[in-house]
Amino acid sequence: MMLIGEIKEYLTNRMIPFWVHMKDEEHGGFYGQMDGDLTLQKEADKGGILNSRILWFFANTYGELGDEHLLECATHAYRFLKEAFWDKEYGGVYWSVHYNGIQADTTKHTYCQAFAIYALSSYYAVSKDEKALEMAEKLFDLIEDNCTDSYGYMEAFDRRFMPVDNEKLSENGVMADKTMNTILHVFEAYTELYRVRKEENKSIEFTNKVAHRLRFILNVIADRIYNPILKRQEVFFDKKYRSILDLNSYGHDIEAAWLIDRGCEVLGERSYSQRMINITTSLTEKIFETAFTGDSLYNECCNGEIDKTRIWWVQAEAVIGFLNGYQKDKKEKKYYEAATSIWNYIKKNFIDDRKGSEWFWSVDDQGISNKEKGIVNMWKCPYHNGRMCLEVMRRLKG
C-alpha cells in the first residue's frame, strides 16, 4: 500500500497545485509554456493537445477526489476549448492558438481531434454538460467523415480538412502517412466516448457506431500494427499500414498494452478480449525483457540502436502498464515490483524539487535530469503522469 499512499500524496499536494497555478485567469485556458529555468511564458501559444489533456486531468481528478475546485478548473479548460480552439466555420479543433485565444496554427490533426474527444467525454462524465458530449460526438463524425480511408486513419489536414504532410507526428527521418501513435489514441478516445454513452444509456444508434469503429481499430492493431514475430508494434507506415522504419517505441508498447486491455473491457465483447489478450500480454513481457533496466525504461530502439534516455511519459506509462500486467496474472509479481521500482526512480530523478516545478522532461543514462528542456509545453502536460497517479489509486484502493 506504500505505492498508492505516496502517489496519492504527490498528486494531491504537489501535482494538482502546480497545474492549478498554470491557470490563465486573464485570457482563458492555461499557460502554454514554462521553461526549464521555471520562467513562465505567459504569451506563449497554447496547444490544442495540451489544453485537452489539462481538461482531461482536472475532470478525472475531480471524479476521483471530489474537490469542487477541480471541477471549476476543468470547466475553465472546457470553456477555452469551446471558445478558442473550436473552428466555428469548418468544425474541429485547431493545433494551437495564441495566448489570447486567437488562432495560430489551424492544422486539423486527427491526433489532436482524438484528444479533444477524450477530454470532452471525461468532462461530460463528471459535469453532465450535454454540450460537451455533443462536441465529442461532432468530433467523432468529423474524424470518420474526413480522416479515414479503407485502411484506417489518416493524419494531418488543413483547416478545411484537406490532407497535408504529417510533419507533426513524423520523426526519425521519415514522413509517415499513418502512425501507430494516432490510431492508438483514436482508440483511447473512442473507448472513453463509448464508455460514457453506454453508462448514460444514450441513443443506441450512435453508441453502436462508436463500437463498430472500436472493433475496426482492434482489427487494424492486430492485423497491421502488431508484429507477431518481433512482438512489438510497428510505428510509422505508408498509406496501407506497411512499416517504413525499423523502430520499437518502448513507451508506446507498454502504454498500448493497458489501453487495449481497457478498451476491450469497456467494449465488453468476449471475442475481441480473447483475440487481443495474447497481444497485450506479449507486449508487456517483451518490454519487460528488452527495455526495463531494473529501475526504469529505455526510450526506444531504432535500426537496432537503443536510445537509453529515460523520457518522462515513458516512465509514467510503464508504471501503469506493468501494474496492469500484474493484475492480469497475480503470479507475475515481477510486474508489480517493476512498477514500484520505476516509481522510486521517478521520485529520485524526475520529480523536480524546485518550488513551483513539476517533472523533468528526461534523464540520461547516467541519471542526470534534463533541466534545460521545458517543464510545460505543447507536449509536456499532466496527462501521462497524472493518469499514472489516478490509475494506481483506482487499481490498488480496493
C-alpha atoms as a printed R data frame, in Angstrom:
    type eleno elety resid chain resno       x       y       z
1   ATOM     1    CA   MET     A     1   0.000   0.000   0.000
2   ATOM     2    CA   MET     A     2   3.024   2.275   0.175
3   ATOM     3    CA   LEU     A     3   2.781   2.849  -3.578
4   ATOM     4    CA   ILE     A     4  -0.805   4.135  -3.505
5   ATOM     5    CA   GLY     A     5  -0.186   6.286  -0.435
6   ATOM     6    CA   GLU     A     6   2.877   8.001  -1.853
7   ATOM     7    CA   ILE     A     7   1.293   8.593  -5.245
8   ATOM     8    CA   LYS     A     8  -1.935   9.990  -3.798
9   ATOM     9    CA   GLU     A     9   0.076  12.336  -1.594
10  ATOM    10    CA   TYR     A    10   2.119  13.509  -4.575
11  ATOM    11    CA   LEU     A    11  -0.940  14.047  -6.760
12  ATOM    12    CA   THR     A    12  -2.869  15.930  -4.087
13  ATOM    13    CA   ASN     A    13  -0.154  18.071  -2.560
14  ATOM    14    CA   ARG     A    14   2.197  18.747  -5.454
15  ATOM    15    CA   MET     A    15   0.927  17.932  -8.905
16  ATOM    16    CA   ILE     A    16  -2.567  19.371  -8.692
17  ATOM    17    CA   PRO     A    17  -1.381  22.662  -7.127
18  ATOM    18    CA   PHE     A    18   1.210  23.049  -9.894
19  ATOM    19    CA   TRP     A    19  -1.366  22.771 -12.673
20  ATOM    20    CA   VAL     A    20  -3.865  24.967 -10.851
21  ATOM    21    CA   HIS     A    21  -1.121  27.612 -10.814
22  ATOM    22    CA   MET     A    22  -0.887  27.353 -14.625
23  ATOM    23    CA   LYS     A    23  -4.431  28.695 -14.992
24  ATOM    24    CA   ASP     A    24  -4.637  31.850 -17.121
25  ATOM    25    CA   GLU     A    25  -7.295  33.963 -15.446
26  ATOM    26    CA   GLU     A    26  -6.849  36.885 -17.830
27  ATOM    27    CA   HIS     A    27  -7.053  35.300 -21.273
28  ATOM    28    CA   GLY     A    28  -8.604  31.914 -20.540
29  ATOM    29    CA   GLY     A    29  -7.302  28.382 -20.590
30  ATOM    30    CA   PHE     A    30  -3.914  27.522 -19.156
31  ATOM    31    CA   TYR     A    31  -0.489  28.956 -19.879
32  ATOM    32    CA   GLY     A    32   1.263  27.155 -22.711
33  ATOM    33    CA   GLN     A    33   4.882  27.143 -21.621
34  ATOM    34    CA   MET     A    34   7.205  27.075 -18.622
35  ATOM    35    CA   ASP     A    35  10.916  26.980 -19.404
36  ATOM    36    CA   GLY     A    36  13.491  24.754 -17.772
37  ATOM    37    CA   ASP     A    37  14.556  27.623 -15.512
38  ATOM    38    CA   LEU     A    38  10.904  27.889 -14.357
39  ATOM    39    CA   THR     A    39  10.224  31.078 -16.288
40  ATOM    40    CA   LEU     A    40   6.508  31.186 -17.068
41  ATOM    41    CA   GLN     A    41   5.934  32.329 -20.655
42  ATOM    42    CA   LYS     A    42   2.528  33.945 -20.321
43  ATOM    43    CA   GLU     A    43   2.374  34.913 -24.007
44  ATOM    44    CA   ALA     A    44   3.379  31.540 -25.416
45  ATOM    45    CA   ASP     A    45   0.993  29.827 -27.824
46  ATOM    46    CA   LYS     A    46  -1.431  27.349 -26.271
47  ATOM    47    CA   GLY     A    47  -1.627  23.893 -27.806
48  ATOM    48    CA   GLY     A    48  -4.844  22.043 -28.522
49  ATOM    49    CA   ILE     A    49  -3.378  18.795 -27.233
50  ATOM    50    CA   LEU     A    50  -2.126  20.467 -24.047
51  ATOM    51    CA   ASN     A    51  -5.486  22.134 -23.373
52  ATOM    52    CA   SER     A    52  -7.400  18.890 -23.953
53  ATOM    53    CA   ARG     A    53  -5.071  16.945 -21.710
54  ATOM    54    CA   ILE     A    54  -5.432  19.550 -18.953
55  ATOM    55    CA   LEU     A    55  -9.211  19.314 -19.302
56  ATOM    56    CA   TRP     A    56  -8.997  15.526 -19.081
57  ATOM    57    CA   PHE     A    57  -6.742  15.785 -15.998
58  ATOM    58    CA   PHE     A    58  -8.998  18.068 -13.990
59  ATOM    59    CA   ALA     A    59 -12.168  16.188 -14.958
60  ATOM    60    CA   ASN     A    60 -10.645  12.920 -13.802
61  ATOM    61    CA   THR     A    61  -9.053  14.253 -10.629
62  ATOM    62    CA   TYR     A    62 -12.433  15.736  -9.725
63  ATOM    63    CA   GLY     A    63 -14.079  12.391 -10.417
64  ATOM    64    CA   GLU     A    64 -11.599  10.659  -8.112
65  ATOM    65    CA   LEU     A    65 -11.177  13.224  -5.332
66  ATOM    66    CA   GLY     A    66 -14.447  15.170  -5.416
67  ATOM    67    CA   ASP     A    67 -12.909  18.603  -4.802
68  ATOM    68    CA   GLU     A    68 -15.212  21.190  -6.406
69  ATOM    69    CA   HIS     A    69 -12.251  23.426  -7.249
70  ATOM    70    CA   LEU     A    70 -11.015  20.708  -9.599
71  ATOM    71    CA   LEU     A    71 -14.327  20.774 -11.470
72  ATOM    72    CA   GLU     A    72 -14.021  24.566 -11.723
73  ATOM    73    CA   CYS     A    73 -10.587  24.141 -13.316
74  ATOM    74    CA   ALA     A    74 -11.987  21.561 -15.725
75  ATOM    75    CA   THR     A    75 -14.781  23.932 -16.681
76  ATOM    76    CA   HIS     A    76 -12.226  26.705 -17.233
77  ATOM    77    CA   ALA     A    77 -10.337  24.456 -19.683
78  ATOM    78    CA   TYR     A    78 -13.586  23.359 -21.351
79  ATOM    79    CA   ARG     A    79 -14.711  26.931 -21.996
80  ATOM    80    CA   PHE     A    80 -11.395  27.786 -23.627
81  ATOM    81    CA   LEU     A    81 -11.552  24.682 -25.789
82  ATOM    82    CA   LYS     A    82 -15.058  25.612 -26.899
83  ATOM    83    CA   GLU     A    83 -14.403  29.331 -27.423
84  ATOM    84    CA   ALA     A    84 -10.820  29.418 -28.752
85  ATOM    85    CA   PHE     A    85  -9.904  26.031 -30.213
86  ATOM    86    CA   TRP     A    86 -13.168  25.048 -31.868
87  ATOM    87    CA   ASP     A    87 -13.376  26.094 -35.521
88  ATOM    88    CA   LYS     A    88 -16.874  27.530 -35.793
89  ATOM    89    CA   GLU     A    89 -16.764  27.579 -39.601
90  ATOM    90    CA   TYR     A    90 -15.343  24.174 -40.547
91  ATOM    91    CA   GLY     A    91 -15.543  22.286 -37.273
92  ATOM    92    CA   GLY     A    92 -12.759  20.538 -35.434
93  ATOM    93    CA   VAL     A    93 -10.031  21.688 -33.081
94  ATOM    94    CA   TYR     A    94  -7.038  23.817 -34.075
95  ATOM    95    CA   TRP     A    95  -3.494  22.661 -33.379
96  ATOM    96    CA   SER     A    96  -2.753  25.864 -31.451
97  ATOM    97    CA   VAL     A    97  -3.939  29.347 -30.610
98  ATOM    98    CA   HIS     A    98  -2.084  32.415 -29.384
99  ATOM    99    CA   TYR     A    99  -2.081  33.222 -25.683
100 ATOM   100    CA   ASN     A   100  -5.157  35.443 -26.166
101 ATOM   101    CA   GLY     A   101  -7.210  32.751 -27.905
102 ATOM   102    CA   ILE     A   102  -6.702  33.942 -31.490
103 ATOM   103    CA   GLN     A   103  -5.994  31.068 -33.886
104 ATOM   104    CA   ALA     A   104  -2.302  30.381 -34.528
105 ATOM   105    CA   ASP     A   105  -1.770  27.026 -36.290
106 ATOM   106    CA   THR     A   106  -5.058  25.978 -37.888
107 ATOM   107    CA   THR     A   107  -3.882  22.472 -38.777
108 ATOM   108    CA   LYS     A   108  -6.510  19.839 -38.039
109 ATOM   109    CA   HIS     A   109  -4.648  16.732 -36.914
110 ATOM   110    CA   THR     A   110  -6.522  13.517 -36.212
111 ATOM   111    CA   TYR     A   111  -4.419  13.043 -33.076
112 ATOM   112    CA   CYS     A   112  -5.489  16.459 -31.779
113 ATOM   113    CA   GLN     A   113  -9.172  15.801 -32.540
114 ATOM   114    CA   ALA     A   114  -8.924  12.499 -30.673
115 ATOM   115    CA   PHE     A   115  -7.605  14.112 -27.508
116 ATOM   116    CA   ALA     A   116 -10.448  16.610 -27.570
117 ATOM   117    CA   ILE     A   117 -12.915  13.685 -27.712
118 ATOM   118    CA   TYR     A   118 -11.098  12.015 -24.821
119 ATOM   119    CA   ALA     A   119 -11.261  15.176 -22.709
120 ATOM   120    CA   LEU     A   120 -14.809  16.196 -23.588
121 ATOM   121    CA   SER     A   121 -16.133  12.711 -22.845
122 ATOM   122    CA   SER     A   122 -14.471  12.679 -19.417
123 ATOM   123    CA   TYR     A   123 -15.708  16.184 -18.711
124 ATOM   124    CA   TYR     A   124 -19.249  15.188 -19.597
125 ATOM   125    CA   ALA     A   125 -18.991  12.201 -17.253
126 ATOM   126    CA   VAL     A   126 -18.451  14.484 -14.245
127 ATOM   127    CA   SER     A   127 -20.310  17.650 -15.297
128 ATOM   128    CA   LYS     A   128 -23.294  16.198 -17.244
129 ATOM   129    CA   ASP     A   129 -22.924  19.139 -19.621
130 ATOM   130    CA   GLU     A   130 -24.721  17.895 -22.727
131 ATOM   131    CA   LYS     A   131 -22.940  20.454 -24.918
132 ATOM   132    CA   ALA     A   132 -19.604  18.837 -24.095
133 ATOM   133    CA   LEU     A   133 -20.867  15.426 -25.174
134 ATOM   134    CA   GLU     A   134 -22.324  16.941 -28.343
135 ATOM   135    CA   MET     A   135 -18.899  18.387 -29.182
136 ATOM   136    CA   ALA     A   136 -17.286  14.984 -28.652
137 ATOM   137    CA   GLU     A   137 -19.861  13.385 -30.934
138 ATOM   138    CA   LYS     A   138 -19.347  16.030 -33.619
139 ATOM   139    CA   LEU     A   139 -15.605  15.379 -33.492
140 ATOM   140    CA   PHE     A   140 -16.224  11.655 -33.870
141 ATOM   141    CA   ASP     A   141 -18.243  12.325 -37.018
142 ATOM   142    CA   LEU     A   142 -15.622  14.774 -38.316
143 ATOM   143    CA   ILE     A   143 -12.884  12.177 -37.913
144 ATOM   144    CA   GLU     A   144 -14.919   9.422 -39.502
145 ATOM   145    CA   ASP     A   145 -16.080  11.616 -42.386
146 ATOM   146    CA   ASN     A   146 -12.764  13.359 -43.136
147 ATOM   147    CA   CYS     A   147  -9.827  11.488 -41.632
148 ATOM   148    CA   THR     A   148 -10.336   7.858 -42.669
149 ATOM   149    CA   ASP     A   149  -9.790   5.633 -45.670
150 ATOM   150    CA   SER     A   150 -10.361   1.929 -46.214
151 ATOM   151    CA   TYR     A   151  -7.150   1.094 -44.337
152 ATOM   152    CA   GLY     A   152  -7.555   3.254 -41.252
153 ATOM   153    CA   TYR     A   153  -6.806   6.759 -40.023
154 ATOM   154    CA   MET     A   154  -5.041   9.454 -41.960
155 ATOM   155    CA   GLU     A   155  -3.127  12.095 -40.053
156 ATOM   156    CA   ALA     A   156  -2.814  15.783 -40.932
157 ATOM   157    CA   PHE     A   157  -5.165  18.225 -42.641
158 ATOM   158    CA   ASP     A   158  -5.526  21.925 -43.246
159 ATOM   159    CA   ARG     A   159  -8.350  23.925 -41.744
160 ATOM   160    CA   ARG     A   160 -10.814  22.643 -44.375
161 ATOM   161    CA   PHE     A   161  -9.750  19.031 -43.816
162 ATOM   162    CA   MET     A   162  -7.688  18.769 -46.977
163 ATOM   163    CA   PRO     A   163  -4.694  16.423 -46.450
164 ATOM   164    CA   VAL     A   164  -1.243  17.915 -45.753
165 ATOM   165    CA   ASP     A   165   2.143  16.416 -44.862
166 ATOM   166    CA   ASN     A   166   2.273  14.728 -41.477
167 ATOM   167    CA   GLU     A   167   5.218  16.711 -40.126
168 ATOM   168    CA   LYS     A   168   3.811  16.950 -36.603
169 ATOM   169    CA   LEU     A   169   3.797  13.211 -35.876
170 ATOM   170    CA   SER     A   170   6.677  12.044 -38.069
171 ATOM   171    CA   GLU     A   171  10.135  11.531 -36.548
172 ATOM   172    CA   ASN     A   172  13.372   9.604 -37.005
173 ATOM   173    CA   GLY     A   173  13.902  10.915 -40.538
174 ATOM   174    CA   VAL     A   174  10.699   9.597 -42.109
175 ATOM   175    CA   MET     A   175   7.464  11.240 -43.273
176 ATOM   176    CA   ALA     A   176   4.667   8.872 -42.310
177 ATOM   177    CA   ASP     A   177   1.289   8.643 -43.998
178 ATOM   178    CA   LYS     A   178  -0.075   6.783 -40.985
179 ATOM   179    CA   THR     A   179   1.193   6.225 -37.446
180 ATOM   180    CA   MET     A   180   0.625   3.803 -34.619
181 ATOM   181    CA   ASN     A   181   0.503   6.776 -32.263
182 ATOM   182    CA   THR     A   182  -2.546   8.332 -33.889
183 ATOM   183    CA   ILE     A   183  -4.641   5.184 -34.218
184 ATOM   184    CA   LEU     A   184  -3.823   4.191 -30.624
185 ATOM   185    CA   HIS     A   185  -5.107   7.498 -29.292
186 ATOM   186    CA   VAL     A   186  -8.167   7.481 -31.526
187 ATOM   187    CA   PHE     A   187  -8.899   4.115 -29.923
188 ATOM   188    CA   GLU     A   188  -8.343   5.594 -26.468
189 ATOM   189    CA   ALA     A   189 -10.702   8.487 -27.224
190 ATOM   190    CA   TYR     A   190 -13.412   6.287 -28.698
191 ATOM   191    CA   THR     A   191 -13.161   3.991 -25.685
192 ATOM   192    CA   GLU     A   192 -13.974   6.897 -23.361
193 ATOM   193    CA   LEU     A   193 -16.752   8.185 -25.614
194 ATOM   194    CA   TYR     A   194 -18.291   4.714 -25.786
195 ATOM   195    CA   ARG     A   195 -17.994   4.267 -22.015
196 ATOM   196    CA   VAL     A   196 -19.843   7.440 -21.094
197 ATOM   197    CA   ARG     A   197 -22.546   6.958 -23.727
198 ATOM   198    CA   LYS     A   198 -23.154   3.375 -22.606
199 ATOM   199    CA   GLU     A   199 -23.241   4.305 -18.920
200 ATOM   200    CA   GLU     A   200 -25.692   7.137 -19.591
201 ATOM   201    CA   ASN     A   201 -27.889   4.922 -21.818
202 ATOM   202    CA   LYS     A   202 -27.641   7.346 -24.719
203 ATOM   203    CA   SER     A   203 -29.248   6.554 -28.085
204 ATOM   204    CA   ILE     A   204 -28.156   3.120 -29.180
205 ATOM   205    CA   GLU     A   205 -27.606   4.007 -32.843
206 ATOM   206    CA   PHE     A   206 -24.710   6.388 -32.260
207 ATOM   207    CA   THR     A   207 -23.259   4.216 -29.498
208 ATOM   208    CA   ASN     A   208 -23.225   1.287 -31.903
209 ATOM   209    CA   LYS     A   209 -21.357   3.426 -34.460
210 ATOM   210    CA   VAL     A   210 -18.610   4.026 -31.894
211 ATOM   211    CA   ALA     A   211 -18.497   0.326 -31.022
212 ATOM   212    CA   HIS     A   212 -18.165  -0.544 -34.705
213 ATOM   213    CA   ARG     A   213 -15.114   1.690 -35.032
214 ATOM   214    CA   LEU     A   214 -13.575   0.281 -31.860
215 ATOM   215    CA   ARG     A   215 -13.793  -3.164 -33.438
216 ATOM   216    CA   PHE     A   216 -12.333  -1.834 -36.671
217 ATOM   217    CA   ILE     A   217  -9.350  -0.323 -34.840
218 ATOM   218    CA   LEU     A   218  -8.731  -3.502 -32.853
219 ATOM   219    CA   ASN     A   219  -8.620  -5.403 -36.131
220 ATOM   220    CA   VAL     A   220  -6.130  -2.910 -37.587
221 ATOM   221    CA   ILE     A   221  -3.935  -3.193 -34.499
222 ATOM   222    CA   ALA     A   222  -3.997  -6.982 -34.615
223 ATOM   223    CA   ASP     A   223  -3.569  -7.335 -38.382
224 ATOM   224    CA   ARG     A   224  -1.340  -4.397 -39.341
225 ATOM   225    CA   ILE     A   225   0.164  -2.593 -36.337
226 ATOM   226    CA   TYR     A   226   1.273  -5.515 -34.182
227 ATOM   227    CA   ASN     A   227   4.260  -7.514 -35.401
228 ATOM   228    CA   PRO     A   228   3.798 -11.076 -34.048
229 ATOM   229    CA   ILE     A   229   7.332 -12.126 -34.957
230 ATOM   230    CA   LEU     A   230   9.056  -9.270 -33.111
231 ATOM   231    CA   LYS     A   231   6.252  -8.961 -30.523
232 ATOM   232    CA   ARG     A   232   6.073  -5.213 -30.901
233 ATOM   233    CA   GLN     A   233   4.024  -2.542 -32.576
234 ATOM   234    CA   GLU     A   234   5.360  -1.003 -35.739
235 ATOM   235    CA   VAL     A   235   5.357   2.788 -35.565
236 ATOM   236    CA   PHE     A   236   5.479   4.595 -38.919
237 ATOM   237    CA   PHE     A   237   3.642   3.422 -42.024
238 ATOM   238    CA   ASP     A   238   2.782   4.190 -45.628
239 ATOM   239    CA   LYS     A   239  -0.849   4.640 -46.682
240 ATOM   240    CA   LYS     A   240  -1.565   0.910 -46.466
241 ATOM   241    CA   TYR     A   241  -0.040   0.430 -42.998
242 ATOM   242    CA   ARG     A   242   3.174  -1.054 -44.322
243 ATOM   243    CA   SER     A   243   6.005  -0.283 -41.907
244 ATOM   244    CA   ILE     A   244   8.613   2.170 -43.223
245 ATOM   245    CA   LEU     A   245  11.104   2.134 -40.329
246 ATOM   246    CA   ASP     A   246  12.716  -0.411 -38.011
247 ATOM   247    CA   LEU     A   247  11.605   1.229 -34.776
248 ATOM   248    CA   ASN     A   248  10.435  -0.135 -31.438
249 ATOM   249    CA   SER     A   249   8.866   2.553 -29.234
250 ATOM   250    CA   TYR     A   250   9.049   1.046 -25.761
251 ATOM   251    CA   GLY     A   251   6.776   3.626 -24.160
252 ATOM   252    CA   HIS     A   252   4.035   3.211 -26.744
253 ATOM   253    CA   ASP     A   253   4.140  -0.570 -26.471
254 ATOM   254    CA   ILE     A   254   3.671  -0.650 -22.697
255 ATOM   255    CA   GLU     A   255   1.031   2.083 -22.982
256 ATOM   256    CA   ALA     A   256  -0.814   0.200 -25.718
257 ATOM   257    CA   ALA     A   257  -0.804  -2.995 -23.653
258 ATOM   258    CA   TRP     A   258  -3.018  -1.497 -20.969
259 ATOM   259    CA   LEU     A   259  -5.032   0.833 -23.214
260 ATOM   260    CA   ILE     A   260  -6.051  -2.089 -25.429
261 ATOM   261    CA   ASP     A   261  -6.993  -4.139 -22.372
262 ATOM   262    CA   ARG     A   262  -9.052  -1.211 -21.093
263 ATOM   263    CA   GLY     A   263 -10.755  -0.771 -24.449
264 ATOM   264    CA   CYS     A   264 -11.673  -4.450 -24.649
265 ATOM   265    CA   GLU     A   265 -13.051  -4.297 -21.109
266 ATOM   266    CA   VAL     A   266 -15.226  -1.291 -21.961
267 ATOM   267    CA   LEU     A   267 -16.368  -2.802 -25.267
268 ATOM   268    CA   GLY     A   268 -17.323  -5.940 -23.388
269 ATOM   269    CA   GLU     A   269 -17.143  -8.400 -26.281
270 ATOM   270    CA   ARG     A   270 -15.513 -11.674 -25.410
271 ATOM   271    CA   SER     A   271 -14.274 -12.432 -28.923
272 ATOM   272    CA   TYR     A   272 -12.182  -9.254 -29.012
273 ATOM   273    CA   SER     A   273 -10.939  -9.659 -25.451
274 ATOM   274    CA   GLN     A   274  -9.741 -13.170 -26.287
275 ATOM   275    CA   ARG     A   275  -8.142 -12.046 -29.533
276 ATOM   276    CA   MET     A   276  -6.247  -9.121 -28.032
277 ATOM   277    CA   ILE     A   277  -5.103 -10.565 -24.700
278 ATOM   278    CA   ASN     A   278  -2.306 -12.549 -26.309
279 ATOM   279    CA   ILE     A   279  -1.057  -9.360 -27.976
280 ATOM   280    CA   THR     A   280  -1.163  -7.240 -24.820
281 ATOM   281    CA   THR     A   281   0.427  -9.983 -22.731
282 ATOM   282    CA   SER     A   282   3.218 -10.378 -25.282
283 ATOM   283    CA   LEU     A   283   3.816  -6.620 -25.460
284 ATOM   284    CA   THR     A   284   4.149  -6.403 -21.683
285 ATOM   285    CA   GLU     A   285   6.508  -9.368 -21.479
286 ATOM   286    CA   LYS     A   286   8.669  -8.161 -24.373
287 ATOM   287    CA   ILE     A   287   9.048  -4.674 -22.911
288 ATOM   288    CA   PHE     A   288   9.959  -6.149 -19.531
289 ATOM   289    CA   GLU     A   289  12.619  -8.318 -21.179
290 ATOM   290    CA   THR     A   290  14.125  -5.760 -23.572
291 ATOM   291    CA   ALA     A   291  13.570  -2.250 -22.186
292 ATOM   292    CA   PHE     A   292  13.260  -2.488 -18.394
293 ATOM   293    CA   THR     A   293  16.606  -1.811 -16.705
294 ATOM   294    CA   GLY     A   294  15.614  -2.834 -13.195
295 ATOM   295    CA   ASP     A   295  14.519   0.642 -12.186
296 ATOM   296    CA   SER     A   296  13.361   2.463 -15.339
297 ATOM   297    CA   LEU     A   297  12.547   2.077 -19.029
298 ATOM   298    CA   TYR     A   298  14.668   2.960 -22.042
299 ATOM   299    CA   ASN     A   299  13.104   5.186 -24.688
300 ATOM   300    CA   GLU     A   300  13.233   3.267 -27.978
301 ATOM   301    CA   CYS     A   301  15.289   1.164 -30.382
302 ATOM   302    CA   CYS     A   302  15.747   2.487 -33.935
303 ATOM   303    CA   ASN     A   303  17.544   0.411 -36.555
304 ATOM   304    CA   GLY     A   304  18.993  -1.761 -33.820
305 ATOM   305    CA   GLU     A   305  20.367   1.129 -31.759
306 ATOM   306    CA   ILE     A   306  18.884   1.611 -28.298
307 ATOM   307    CA   ASP     A   307  18.173   5.125 -27.094
308 ATOM   308    CA   LYS     A   308  18.823   4.815 -23.361
309 ATOM   309    CA   THR     A   309  17.332   8.181 -22.483
310 ATOM   310    CA   ARG     A   310  14.567   7.941 -19.906
311 ATOM   311    CA   ILE     A   311  11.610  10.080 -21.016
312 ATOM   312    CA   TRP     A   312   9.041  11.339 -18.501
313 ATOM   313    CA   TRP     A   313   5.937   9.924 -20.155
314 ATOM   314    CA   VAL     A   314   7.525   6.551 -20.866
315 ATOM   315    CA   GLN     A   315   8.175   6.027 -17.148
316 ATOM   316    CA   ALA     A   316   4.629   7.043 -16.240
317 ATOM   317    CA   GLU     A   317   3.061   4.648 -18.749
318 ATOM   318    CA   ALA     A   318   5.394   1.860 -17.645
319 ATOM   319    CA   VAL     A   319   4.096   2.106 -14.080
320 ATOM   320    CA   ILE     A   320   0.521   1.620 -15.332
321 ATOM   321    CA   GLY     A   321   1.437  -0.998 -17.911
322 ATOM   322    CA   PHE     A   322   3.359  -3.220 -15.512
323 ATOM   323    CA   LEU     A   323   0.713  -2.825 -12.826
324 ATOM   324    CA   ASN     A   324  -1.857  -3.877 -15.422
325 ATOM   325    CA   GLY     A   325   0.266  -6.909 -16.288
326 ATOM   326    CA   TYR     A   326   0.401  -7.910 -12.620
327 ATOM   327    CA   GLN     A   327  -3.340  -7.529 -12.159
328 ATOM   328    CA   LYS     A   328  -3.999  -9.784 -15.158
329 ATOM   329    CA   ASP     A   329  -1.866 -12.518 -13.591
330 ATOM   330    CA   LYS     A   330  -1.031 -12.161  -9.884
331 ATOM   331    CA   LYS     A   331   1.691 -14.813 -10.265
332 ATOM   332    CA   GLU     A   332   3.677 -12.237 -12.252
333 ATOM   333    CA   LYS     A   333   4.902 -10.379  -9.177
334 ATOM   334    CA   LYS     A   334   7.857  -9.121 -11.205
335 ATOM   335    CA   TYR     A   335   5.499  -6.633 -12.851
336 ATOM   336    CA   TYR     A   336   4.326  -5.167  -9.547
337 ATOM   337    CA   GLU     A   337   7.927  -4.922  -8.420
338 ATOM   338    CA   ALA     A   338   8.825  -3.214 -11.710
339 ATOM   339    CA   ALA     A   339   6.046  -0.652 -11.258
340 ATOM   340    CA   THR     A   340   7.256   0.096  -7.741
341 ATOM   341    CA   SER     A   341  10.887   0.358  -8.853
342 ATOM   342    CA   ILE     A   342  10.009   2.806 -11.631
343 ATOM   343    CA   TRP     A   343   8.032   4.957  -9.193
344 ATOM   344    CA   ASN     A   344  11.072   5.083  -6.936
345 ATOM   345    CA   TYR     A   345  13.196   6.101  -9.932
346 ATOM   346    CA   ILE     A   346  10.668   8.817 -10.790
347 ATOM   347    CA   LYS     A   347  10.796  10.203  -7.245
348 ATOM   348    CA   LYS     A   348  14.563  10.353  -7.328
349 ATOM   349    CA   ASN     A   349  15.167  11.568 -10.880
350 ATOM   350    CA   PHE     A   350  12.058  13.103 -12.451
351 ATOM   351    CA   ILE     A   351  10.148  14.976  -9.772
352 ATOM   352    CA   ASP     A   352  11.734  18.411  -9.603
353 ATOM   353    CA   ASP     A   353  12.243  19.595  -6.025
354 ATOM   354    CA   ARG     A   354  12.448  23.225  -7.051
355 ATOM   355    CA   LYS     A   355   9.486  25.209  -5.753
356 ATOM   356    CA   GLY     A   356   6.873  25.772  -8.443
357 ATOM   357    CA   SER     A   357   8.013  22.942 -10.712
358 ATOM   358    CA   GLU     A   358   6.754  19.537 -11.800
359 ATOM   359    CA   TRP     A   359   8.630  16.741 -13.691
360 ATOM   360    CA   PHE     A   360  11.758  16.998 -15.783
361 ATOM   361    CA   TRP     A   361  11.394  16.001 -19.419
362 ATOM   362    CA   SER     A   362  14.139  13.370 -19.431
363 ATOM   363    CA   VAL     A   363  17.030  11.719 -17.609
364 ATOM   364    CA   ASP     A   364  20.169  10.489 -19.351
365 ATOM   365    CA   ASP     A   365  21.776   7.088 -18.912
366 ATOM   366    CA   GLN     A   366  23.997   8.450 -16.127
367 ATOM   367    CA   GLY     A   367  20.960   9.550 -14.136
368 ATOM   368    CA   ILE     A   368  21.329  13.281 -14.830
369 ATOM   369    CA   SER     A   369  17.990  15.072 -15.121
370 ATOM   370    CA   ASN     A   370  17.447  17.417 -18.051
371 ATOM   371    CA   LYS     A   371  16.996  20.867 -16.516
372 ATOM   372    CA   GLU     A   372  17.131  22.662 -19.863
373 ATOM   373    CA   LYS     A   373  14.048  21.347 -21.646
374 ATOM   374    CA   GLY     A   374  10.757  22.925 -20.662
375 ATOM   375    CA   ILE     A   375   8.645  21.894 -17.688
376 ATOM   376    CA   VAL     A   376   5.462  22.732 -19.660
377 ATOM   377    CA   ASN     A   377   4.989  22.916 -23.422
378 ATOM   378    CA   MET     A   378   2.556  21.692 -26.060
379 ATOM   379    CA   TRP     A   379   3.545  18.077 -25.309
380 ATOM   380    CA   LYS     A   380   4.527  18.331 -21.639
381 ATOM   381    CA   CYS     A   381   1.319  18.101 -19.677
382 ATOM   382    CA   PRO     A   382  -0.466  16.391 -16.755
383 ATOM   383    CA   TYR     A   383  -1.830  13.589 -18.906
384 ATOM   384    CA   HIS     A   384   0.684  10.743 -18.641
385 ATOM   385    CA   ASN     A   385   1.920  11.346 -15.104
386 ATOM   386    CA   GLY     A   386  -1.489  12.489 -13.855
387 ATOM   387    CA   ARG     A   387  -3.072   9.386 -15.333
388 ATOM   388    CA   MET     A   388  -0.370   7.258 -13.715
389 ATOM   389    CA   CYS     A   389  -1.402   8.643 -10.315
390 ATOM   390    CA   LEU     A   390  -5.094   8.078 -10.965
391 ATOM   391    CA   GLU     A   391  -4.645   4.568 -12.359
392 ATOM   392    CA   VAL     A   392  -2.522   3.470  -9.398
393 ATOM   393    CA   MET     A   393  -5.102   4.872  -6.973
394 ATOM   394    CA   ARG     A   394  -8.022   3.240  -8.787
395 ATOM   395    CA   ARG     A   395  -6.331  -0.116  -9.247
396 ATOM   396    CA   LEU     A   396  -4.945  -0.512  -5.720
397 ATOM   397    CA   LYS     A   397  -7.534   1.131  -3.499
398 ATOM   398    CA   GLY     A   398  -9.791  -1.907  -3.217
